[in-house]
Amino acid sequence: MTPASELRLPDDVIDAAIIWGVKLDYSDPTPETRSEFQRWLEADPRHAIAWTRIRSFKTTFSQLPPVLARNTLDSAQNKHR
């Protein structure tokens, strides 16, 4: 069995974790947004793995200006439409 740290995750799961990270860290999330995030996190064990991986980058990227993070999120969301 492959350890969670080595599990290959689908791109859409990683993308969703990134989007959640930006929403939660670079905006003022509402209680509804936080509830939606919690539902997403619990919906699939891969979501928790992706979230843990994404959070490990937080220290590295915490120096980004919020406007850059928001612009990146907007760009990524527009590509998925």
C-alpha positions as CSV (number, residue, x, y, z in Angstrom):
1,M,0.0,0.0,0.0
2,T,1.3,3.5,-0.9
3,P,1.8,5.9,2.0
4,A,-0.4,9.0,1.8
5,S,2.7,11.2,1.3
6,E,3.5,9.3,-1.9
7,L,0.0,9.0,-3.2
8,R,-0.5,10.6,-6.7
9,L,-3.6,12.9,-6.4
10,P,-5.7,14.0,-9.4
11,D,-5.0,17.5,-10.6
12,D,-8.6,18.6,-9.9
13,V,-8.1,17.7,-6.2
14,I,-4.9,19.6,-5.9
15,D,-6.4,22.6,-7.8
16,A,-9.4,22.6,-5.4
17,A,-7.1,22.5,-2.3
18,I,-5.1,25.5,-3.8
19,I,-8.3,27.4,-4.4
20,W,-9.5,26.7,-0.8
21,G,-6.2,27.9,0.5
22,V,-6.4,31.2,-1.3
23,K,-10.0,31.7,-0.3
24,L,-9.3,31.0,3.3
25,D,-6.0,32.9,3.6
26,Y,-6.4,35.9,1.3
27,S,-10.0,36.9,1.8
28,D,-12.4,37.3,4.8
29,P,-14.2,33.9,4.6
30,T,-17.8,33.9,5.8
31,P,-19.1,31.1,8.1
32,E,-20.8,29.6,5.1
33,T,-17.5,29.5,3.2
34,R,-15.8,27.8,6.1
35,S,-18.7,25.3,6.3
36,E,-18.3,24.6,2.5
37,F,-14.6,24.1,3.0
38,Q,-15.2,21.6,5.9
39,R,-17.7,19.6,3.8
40,W,-15.2,19.5,0.9
41,L,-12.4,18.4,3.3
42,E,-14.5,15.6,4.7
43,A,-16.0,14.5,1.3
44,D,-13.0,12.5,0.2
45,P,-9.9,11.2,2.0
46,R,-7.8,12.6,-0.9
47,H,-9.0,16.1,-0.1
48,A,-7.4,15.9,3.4
49,I,-4.1,14.7,1.9
50,A,-4.2,17.5,-0.7
51,W,-5.0,20.1,2.0
52,T,-2.1,18.9,4.1
53,R,0.3,19.1,1.2
54,I,-0.9,22.6,0.2
55,R,-0.6,23.8,3.8
56,S,3.0,22.7,3.9
57,F,3.7,25.4,1.3
58,K,2.0,28.1,3.3
59,T,5.1,29.3,5.1
60,T,7.0,29.6,1.8
61,F,4.2,31.5,0.1
62,S,3.0,33.6,3.0
63,Q,5.2,36.4,1.8
64,L,3.0,36.9,-1.4
65,P,1.0,40.1,-1.5
66,P,-2.7,39.3,-1.2
67,V,-3.5,41.0,-4.5
68,L,-1.2,38.6,-6.3
69,A,-2.8,35.6,-4.7
70,R,-6.3,36.9,-5.5
71,N,-5.3,37.5,-9.2
72,T,-3.9,34.0,-9.4
73,L,-7.1,32.5,-8.0
74,D,-9.2,34.5,-10.4
75,S,-7.1,33.4,-13.3
76,A,-7.3,29.7,-12.3
77,Q,-11.0,29.9,-11.9
78,N,-11.5,31.6,-15.3
79,K,-9.5,28.7,-16.9
80,H,-11.9,26.2,-15.5
81,R,-15.0,27.8,-16.9
